[in-house]
């Protein structure tokens, strides 16, 4: 008998910790009922300001519809089998999302969320991205643990960015099925940053690669 994958929680504060009161932890957590792919949040928020476009270049998932998130200033692909809802109300930490239910029927799923945060200088991208990734791992897996898999500088649409990947476990090391968490933080300009946060549970090779490709498809919104 297999154990269902646990539902995931979405933090009610921005996953990028800026130096502002809105970035402080301690507010009540909102837990998803059922699979994370459902992403049904019974909280007040602002509907995502985005619409669908189609990517025709050579980026990951070229030719697939895309989310254009004007609030975050980002665009990213919607792979086949992933879902989106233009009417979905998200908590203020996030401005758009795409989700996928895993086919094993045991809960879990994959989700990518976008949002915006305060200014982060290029010199601080790595520290802030690593800090935010660890913070989200602790939130999504409060009784679990995380191991760093990757931390590297990158660019999104020519803007400096940093991406961090963690292997996350729902329980003590060696227990439960590991998940995959990735966070990419982008320095948009001198006044703000943007981010993509992705979580796959379980985080098998296929699930992790697909989630990473969604993240890598990001480009400035036009």
N, C-alpha and C positions, 0 to 999 in steps of 0.2 A: 504493500500500500504506500503510495507516495503522499508527501505532505504538500498541500496547496501553497503556492508562493504567496507571501504576505502582501496585503495591500500597501501602497506607498502613501506617504503624506506630502503635501505641498506646503512649504513654509509661507506664512503670511507676511513676511518681510523680504525685501530684496536680497537675493542670494549674493550680491556683491556688496560687501560691508563698507559703505561710504561713511564719512565723518559727519553724519546727520542723525537726528533722533529716529528717523524712519528706519535706519539700518540696525537699530539695537534689538537684540533678542529679547525674549521674555513674553511676547504677546501670545495669546492662545493659538495652539496649532489647529489647523483644519485638516481632518483626515478623510481621505477618499474612502467611500464605501464600495467595496468591490475592486475591480482591476483598475490599475492606474490609467490604462488606456481609455477608460470611460471619462475621466477628468470632469466629473460632474461636481461642481463646487457650490454648496448652498450658502454662499456668502455674497455680500454686496460688493460690487466692483464696477469697473469701467469696461465696456465692451471693447474688444480689440479693434483698432482702427486699421484694418487691412482688407485686401481683396486678392483675388487670384489673378496671376499672370502666368505666362508659360515661358520656360527657359529654353532657348534654342541654341545655346552655345555648347562648349565642351565641358562644362562643369559637371560634377556628379549629378546623375539623374537628369541629364539634358533632355529637354523636350517634355518633361513632366510639369504639371501645374506647380505654381509657387505661391507661397504666402508673401505678400508685400506688407510689412509691418511699418507703417509710417511713424508710429510712436517711438519705436526702438531705432528706426532708420535702417532696418535690415530686411533682406529678402532671402528666403530659403525654400528648398524643394519639398514637395509632398510626394513621396514614393508611392508606388502602387501598393494598395493594402493599408495605407495609413489614412486616418480620418481627420477632418477639420470641421469646425462649426463656426461660421462667421457671427452667429448670434450668442455664442458662449460667453458668459460673463466671468471674467477672471479677477482674482484678487489683485490689488494694486501693484504687487511685486512683478506681475507679468502682463504683457501686452498682446501676446498671441501664442498659439500652441498647435502642434500636430501630435497625434497619438496612434498607436497600433496595439491591437490585442494579439497576444501570442496564441498560437494554435493548439497549445497543449491542454486547454480547457481547465487549467488549475490556477487561474488568476494571473497576476503579474501583467507585464506588457512593457511597451516602450513609449516614452514621451520626450518631446523636445519643446522647450518653452523659451521665449525671447522676452527681453525687457530692457529697460534703461536704468542707469544709475548716475551718480555724481561723477565729476571729473576725476580721472586717474592718470597721473603723469606716466609717460612711457617707462621711466625708471622704476615705477611702482607696480607695473602690470603683473610681473611674476609673483610678487609677494601677495598682492590682493587676490589674484586668481587662485593661488594655492590655498590661501586662507578661506576663500569662499567655497572652494571645492570640499575642503575638510568640514566646514560648517554644515554644508548641505548633506554630506555623508552622515554626519552625526544626527541630523534631523530625520533623514529618510530611514536611517537604521539606528535608532537610539540605543538599542541593546546589542549592536553589532560592532564591527571593526572595519577599517579600511587600510589598503596598501597602495602606495603610489605606483603607478604604471608608466606615467609619462608626464613630463613638464617641459614645454618647449615654446620658444617664441615663434610667432607666425604673423601673417598679415591677412586682413580681410578687406578686399577692395583697395589695397594699397595702404590701409591704415594699420599701425602697429597693434598687435594683439598677442595674447598668450593663452595657450590651451593646456589644460591639466586633465589627466585621466586617472581614475582610482578604481581599484577592485574593491568592492564593498560586500560585506557579509552580514546577513541578518542576525547572526548570533555570534557566539564565541568562535575564535579561529578553528576551522575544521568542521563547523556545524552549519547546516543550511546550504542553500545553493547560492553561490556568489552572484552579485549583480555588477553592473558596469555604470559608472558615472563619469561624465565629461562636462567640463565647463570651459567655455572660451570667452575671454574678456577682451573687448575692443576699445581702444581709445579713439572715440569718434572725433572730438575736437577738444579745445581747451576748457569747455564748459560741461561736457558730459561724456559718459561711456555707455556702451551697450554690451549685452551678454547673450549667449545661448547656453542653456542648461539642459543636458540630456541624461536620462536615466533608463536603463534597460534591466528588467528583473524577470527571469534570470538573465545573466550577462554572458550567454554562450558566444562562441566565435561568430556565428552568423548574425545574431542579434546585435552584438557589439559593433561589428563592421558596418551593418546597415545604419545604426544610429550615428556612428562616426561620419558616414558619408552624408547624412542629412546635415550634420554640423558643418562639414567641409563645403557644402553647397552654398553657404552663406555669402551674400554680396550686399553692398549698399543698396538700399531701396531707392528706386528711381520713379 
